[in-house]
Every structure is written in structure tokens, then in C-alpha cells.
Amino acid sequence: MRSIWRGAVSFGLVSIGVKLYSATEDKDIRFHQVHAVDGGRVKYKRVCSIDGEEVEYRDIAKGYELPSGEVVILTDEDFEELPLSTRREIEVLEFVAQDEIDPIMFEKTYYLEPDGPAARPYVLLRDALENAGQVAITKIAIRQRESLAALRVRNGVLVLHTMRWPDEIRRPDFAFLDEDISVRPQELKMAEALIGSMTAEFDATEFTDDYREAMTALLEAKQSGGEVAAPVETPDDGAAVVDLMSALRRSVERARGGAAADDSAADDTAAGGGAAEDDATPATTKAPAKRAPAKKAAAAKAPAKKAAAAKSTPARSTAGKKTTAKKTTAAKKTTGADKPPAKRARRSA
């Protein structure tokens, strides 16, 4: 990493030399503007609006336009001469609890490294902050802009978060805030149940940038001359739900259904020794609680079926025509035509 600022943290009468590094980096896929016909790079020229001449970068200054239309020109020397102590110093103003700072105020994040012999006072401030459980509110000037900043400890390193000034935070002026909108207690309870069913420990590594992955695949396909795979659409499990309560109930069932389905599949595999061929029949899609009484009743009537085997042959033959080919194969492998399928016998046991 390359440091972008060098100065000192002013902590009371203690001065701690530090270097500042960007703590984050963008991973976006960057594009150039090109001519669509031949792929040539599109370039821009810096041209003066008054004389029409191209301006070299060294001749460019900053200008502030007044309400009258006049322009005040400022050079790099003008900025260097500003009487700001924070240009080379991070001034600690006070210490506060971190939860007192609204995250909307945070802007950019930087790492602080001790500069030269400043390692000992650096560690002193770090350990003191960590033991106190607080963050330091500071001021710093970076790139011709002074900002508030919060100084805290992360993984043994001092981290600086630059912050917006209060007058830079926009007020949400939305019409619905002035309306009297109420929700039913049942809806609120169901929404809280949905939140509870989706609560987890945050782990950023579990999430992926789907847009970047899709764009990378597109670029690779374009490079190799192949076809780009169509995006996988999420199946719609029904028409749009207008009723809020119904939508919440279905959301809770969907959130809880994944874990319940996995547990049910594991129980069936353990009880039946694996999936059987007739698992796809309508009978197996019924809930286990509903199948159990039917199996017990069938087991109780088994002797009566054996006694009347000859009389029930036509009925069984008719029923056999309605079964699938897989069931017929499974029935032929049994020791007797009047015995229930092996899978059902194991489950009822």
C-alpha cells in the first residue's frame, strides 16, 4: 500500500507520527470509452472556452464563480497557505461511545501506521481506546478538505473514518411521513416473526457480487466468441399477493420451510435406507403424520386380504393397471402379490 497522507495524531501533549493509507479499494470492472465502429479509444482535450486553445495540465487552476459571474482563481500555493493546523495533524477533540455516531455520517475509511519511532505512543493510544471502549472524535484535512473523523481500533490497528458535517446530511422530506398510517397488530407480529426466522450472524464472505460475476462471464464469452448464458430467473410460486398479511405469512413459511424440508429428507433417508423408486408417487407427497394411520390400518387388515386373495384378484389387477411401471417392477420382486411394498413395510415398522 502507498500512504496518501503523513502527519501526527495530537493526543493531549502527546504527538504520534503516523502515515495514512486507504483501507478500501474498488473491485468494479472498469471500461474505456471507445468508438463502437473500430474500438478506438475516445480522448478528450482540455480546451479554454475563451480562446479555444488546448490547455496544458500545469496551466490549470481552480476557479470559484461568484453570483455576479466573475471567477476567483486559486492556485496550489493559495491552498498551501491556508492557516489550517489539520493539514498535518489529526487533532483529537473528545472521546465518545461508538453507538452515539449515526453510520450515515461515515464517509471513507483509512488505516493509520506509526511513523518511525512513534510505535510506542501509537500502541499506548490504541490500548487506551480499546480498554475504554470508546472512539476518538478528531479533525483532519485531506486533499484540500477538512473533515470530522472517528478514530477507533480494529484488529490491532488504528482506523480513521472521515465523517460528513451535520449540514451535509440531507433531511428526508417525504410526504408519507406526514400521513397517519397504521398497521394491524397481526401484521406487525407476523413481520416480527419473519425477522426472527431470518436472523443470522453477519458474515460478509457469504455474499457475492452477482453483477460483477455476470459481467466477467460476459467478457469471457465475448473474448472466446461463445454464447452468453441466459440469466437464471427465480421461479414465481404464484400470482402477486396483494394482501399484506398473506404475503407476510407466505414469507415466514418460505423462510422456515427450507430447514424443515432438509430435516424431513434426512429423517426419511435414515428410516428407509435411501430413496426408493416409488418416492415420486402421489402417496409419498403426503405428510408423514397423515400416512401413519393408513399404514397401521393396512397392516391390521393384511390377514383378511390373504384369506380372500382369490376373490380380490380382479380388483388388484384393475388397481395394478393404474400404477406406474416402477411400482409394477417393485411388486414383481416381492415374495407374494398380496404383500405391501417393501418400502411401506419398513416405514410402518
C-alpha positions in Angstrom: 0.0 0.0 0.0 1.1 3.6 -0.6 0.5 6.2 2.0 -1.6 9.2 1.0 -1.0 11.5 4.0 1.7 12.0 6.6 1.4 13.8 9.8 0.7 13.3 13.5 -2.1 12.5 15.9 -2.3 15.1 18.6 -3.4 13.4 21.9 -3.2 15.9 24.7 0.5 16.8 24.9 1.4 13.6 23.1 2.2 13.7 19.4 2.1 10.4 17.5 3.7 10.4 14.0 1.5 8.4 11.5 1.0 7.6 7.9 -2.4 7.3 6.3 -3.5 4.5 3.9 -6.8 3.9 2.1 -8.4 0.9 3.9 -10.7 0.0 1.0 -10.5 -0.4 -2.8 -13.0 -0.7 -5.6 -13.2 -4.1 -7.4 -15.5 -2.7 -10.1 -14.8 -3.7 -13.7 -13.6 -0.6 -15.4 -14.4 0.3 -19.0 -13.0 2.8 -21.5 -15.0 4.9 -23.9 -14.3 3.6 -27.4 -15.6 4.2 -30.9 -18.2 1.5 -31.5 -17.2 1.0 -35.1 -13.5 0.2 -34.7 -12.9 0.1 -30.9 -10.6 3.2 -30.9 -10.2 5.0 -27.6 -12.1 8.2 -27.2 -10.0 11.0 -25.9 -10.8 14.5 -24.6 -8.9 17.7 -24.9 -8.8 20.4 -22.3 -9.8 23.5 -24.2 -10.2 27.1 -22.9 -13.8 28.4 -23.6 -12.5 31.9 -24.3 -9.6 31.5 -26.8 -10.3 27.9 -27.9 -6.7 26.8 -27.2 -5.8 23.5 -25.6 -4.6 24.0 -22.0 -1.8 22.0 -20.6 -2.4 20.4 -17.2 0.3 22.5 -15.5 -1.6 25.6 -16.5 -4.9 24.6 -14.9 -6.0 26.3 -11.7 -9.2 26.1 -9.6 -11.9 28.8 -10.0 -14.9 29.8 -7.9 -17.7 31.5 -9.7 -19.3 34.4 -7.9 -23.1 35.2 -8.2 -22.1 38.1 -10.5 -20.5 35.7 -12.9 -16.9 36.7 -12.1 -14.4 34.0 -11.3 -12.0 33.9 -8.4 -8.9 32.0 -9.4 -7.0 29.9 -6.7 -3.6 28.3 -7.3 -2.0 25.4 -5.4 0.1 28.0 -3.5 -3.1 29.6 -2.2 -4.3 26.3 -0.8 -0.9 25.6 0.8 -1.0 28.9 2.6 -4.4 28.3 4.3 -3.9 28.6 8.1 -5.1 25.1 8.9 -3.4 23.0 11.6 -5.2 19.9 10.5 -3.3 19.8 7.2 -0.5 17.9 9.0 -2.2 17.0 12.3 -5.1 14.8 13.4 -6.4 16.7 16.3 -8.3 14.7 19.0 -11.2 16.7 20.2 -13.1 14.3 22.5 -14.0 10.7 23.2 -17.5 9.2 22.8 -19.2 5.9 22.6 -19.3 4.4 19.1 -23.1 3.8 19.1 -23.6 7.5 19.5 -22.4 8.1 16.0 -25.0 7.6 13.3 -23.5 5.5 10.4 -25.0 7.9 7.9 -22.2 10.3 8.8 -19.3 8.0 7.8 -17.6 8.7 4.5 -14.2 7.0 3.9 -12.0 4.7 5.9 -8.2 4.8 6.4 -5.6 2.8 8.3 -3.0 4.6 10.5 0.5 3.2 10.7 3.1 4.5 13.3 5.8 6.5 11.6 9.3 5.7 12.7 9.8 5.9 16.5 6.1 6.6 17.1 5.3 2.9 17.6 5.2 3.1 21.5 2.9 6.1 21.8 0.8 4.6 19.0 0.3 1.4 20.9 -0.4 3.4 24.1 -3.3 5.2 22.4 -4.5 2.0 20.8 -4.7 0.1 24.0 -6.2 3.0 25.9 -9.0 3.4 23.3 -9.6 -0.4 23.3 -9.8 -0.6 27.1 -12.1 2.4 27.4 -14.4 1.0 24.7 -14.7 4.4 23.1 -13.7 6.2 19.8 -11.9 9.5 19.4 -13.5 12.4 17.6 -10.9 14.2 15.5 -10.5 16.7 12.7 -8.2 16.2 9.6 -7.6 18.0 6.3 -7.2 15.7 3.3 -7.0 16.8 -0.3 -8.0 20.4 0.4 -11.0 19.4 2.6 -11.3 19.4 6.4 -13.5 16.7 7.8 -14.6 15.4 11.1 -13.3 11.9 11.8 -13.8 9.0 14.2 -10.7 7.1 15.4 -11.1 3.6 16.6 -9.3 0.2 16.9 -9.8 -2.7 14.5 -7.6 -5.8 14.6 -4.8 -4.0 16.4 -4.7 -1.1 14.1 -6.0 2.5 14.5 -8.7 3.1 11.9 -9.9 6.6 10.9 -13.4 7.1 9.5 -13.9 10.5 7.9 -17.3 11.9 8.6 -19.8 14.3 7.0 -20.6 17.6 8.6 -24.1 17.9 10.0 -25.2 20.3 7.4 -24.2 17.8 4.7 -26.8 15.3 5.8 -30.0 15.7 3.8 -33.3 15.7 5.5 -35.8 13.0 4.2 -38.6 15.2 3.1 -41.1 12.5 2.1 -44.9 13.0 2.0 -45.8 9.8 3.8 -44.0 11.0 7.0 -46.9 13.4 7.5 -49.6 10.9 6.9 -51.4 8.9 9.6 -50.5 5.3 8.5 -51.2 2.4 10.9 -50.6 -1.3 10.7 -52.6 -4.1 12.3 -51.2 -5.9 15.3 -51.4 -9.2 13.5 -49.3 -7.8 10.6 -46.7 -6.4 13.0 -46.5 -9.7 14.8 -46.1 -11.6 11.5 -43.4 -9.2 10.3 -41.5 -9.6 13.6 -41.8 -13.4 13.2 -40.3 -13.1 9.7 -37.4 -11.1 11.1 -36.8 -13.7 13.7 -36.8 -16.5 11.2 -34.3 -14.7 9.0 -32.0 -13.5 11.8 -28.4 -14.7 11.5 -24.8 -13.7 12.4 -23.5 -11.4 9.7 -20.6 -12.8 7.6 -19.8 -10.7 4.6 -18.0 -13.6 2.9 -21.3 -15.4 2.4 -22.4 -12.8 -0.1 -21.2 -12.3 -3.7 -21.3 -9.5 -6.3 -23.6 -11.1 -8.8 -23.4 -8.2 -11.2 -19.6 -8.4 -11.3 -19.7 -12.2 -11.8 -22.2 -11.9 -14.6 -20.2 -9.1 -16.3 -17.0 -11.2 -16.0 -18.7 -14.1 -17.7 -20.0 -11.8 -20.4 -16.5 -10.5 -21.1 -15.0 -14.0 -21.2 -17.7 -15.2 -23.6 -17.2 -12.2 -25.8 -13.4 -12.8 -25.8 -13.8 -16.5 -26.7 -16.6 -15.9 -29.3 -19.0 -18.1 -27.4 -22.6 -17.6 -26.4 -23.5 -15.8 -23.2 -25.7 -18.0 -20.9 -29.1 -16.6 -20.2 -29.7 -15.5 -16.6 -31.4 -17.9 -14.2 -34.7 -16.5 -13.3 -36.2 -17.1 -9.8 -39.4 -19.2 -10.3 -42.6 -17.5 -9.4 -44.6 -19.6 -6.9 -47.9 -17.9 -7.7 -49.6 -14.7 -8.6 -48.7 -11.5 -6.9 -50.0 -11.3 -3.4 -52.0 -8.1 -2.7 -52.9 -8.8 0.9 -50.1 -7.8 3.2 -50.9 -10.4 5.8 -50.9 -13.2 3.3 -47.6 -12.0 1.9 -46.0 -12.0 5.4 -47.4 -15.5 6.2 -46.0 -16.9 3.0 -42.7 -15.2 3.6 -42.5 -16.8 7.1 -43.4 -20.2 5.7 -40.8 -19.9 3.0 -38.1 -18.8 5.4 -38.9 -21.7 7.8 -39.6 -24.3 5.1 -36.0 -24.7 3.9 -34.8 -26.0 7.2 -37.9 -28.1 7.8 -37.6 -29.7 4.4 -33.9 -30.7 5.0 -34.8 -32.3 8.4 -37.7 -34.2 6.8 -35.5 -35.5 4.0 -32.8 -36.6 6.4 -35.4 -38.5 8.6 -36.8 -40.3 5.5 -33.4 -41.4 4.4 -32.4 -42.7 7.8 -35.7 -44.6 8.2 -35.9 -46.1 4.6 -32.2 -46.6 4.0 -32.3 -44.3 1.0 -34.7 -43.2 -1.7 -36.9 -45.8 -3.3 -38.3 -45.9 -6.9 -41.8 -45.1 -5.8 -40.9 -41.9 -3.9 -42.3 -39.9 -6.8 -45.8 -41.2 -6.5 -48.6 -39.0 -5.1 -48.8 -41.2 -1.9 -45.3 -40.2 -0.8 -46.1 -36.5 -1.0 -48.5 -36.6 1.9 -47.3 -35.6 5.3 -45.9 -38.4 7.5 -48.5 -37.7 10.2 -51.3 -38.5 7.8 -49.7 -41.6 6.3 -49.1 -43.4 9.7 -52.8 -44.2 10.5 -53.4 -45.6 7.0 -50.3 -47.8 7.2 -51.4 -49.2 10.6 -54.8 -49.9 9.3 -53.4 -51.6 6.2 -51.2 -53.8 8.4 -54.2 -54.8 10.6 -56.2 -55.9 7.5 -53.3 -57.8 6.0 -54.6 -61.3 7.2 -58.0 -60.6 5.8 -56.5 -59.8 2.5 -54.5 -63.0 2.4 -57.7 -65.1 3.2 -59.6 -63.5 0.3 -56.7 -63.5 -2.1 -58.6 -65.4 -4.8 -61.7 -63.2 -4.6 -59.7 -59.9 -4.8 -57.6 -60.9 -7.8 -59.7 -58.9 -10.3 -59.7 -55.8 -8.1 -56.0 -55.9 -7.6 -55.5 -56.4 -11.3 -57.5 -53.3 -12.1 -55.5 -51.3 -9.5 -52.3 -52.6 -10.9 -53.1 -51.1 -14.3 -53.2 -47.7 -12.7 -49.8 -47.9 -11.0 -46.6 -46.8 -12.7 -44.2 -49.1 -14.4 -41.8 -48.6 -11.5 -44.4 -49.9 -9.0 -45.2 -52.9 -11.1 -41.5 -53.8 -11.2 -41.2 -53.4 -7.5 -44.3 -55.6 -6.9 -42.9 -58.5 -9.0 -39.8 -58.6 -6.9 -41.8 -59.3 -3.7 -42.4 -62.8 -2.5 -46.2 -62.6 -2.8 -48.5 -60.5 -4.9 -50.7 -59.7 -1.9 -47.8 -58.2 0.3 -47.5 -54.5 0.7 -44.4 -52.8 -0.9 -41.2 -53.3 1.0 -40.7 -49.6 1.5 -44.1 -49.1 3.1 -43.4 -52.1 5.4 -40.2 -50.6 6.6 -41.7 -47.2 7.3 -44.7 -48.6 9.2 -42.2 -50.6 11.3 
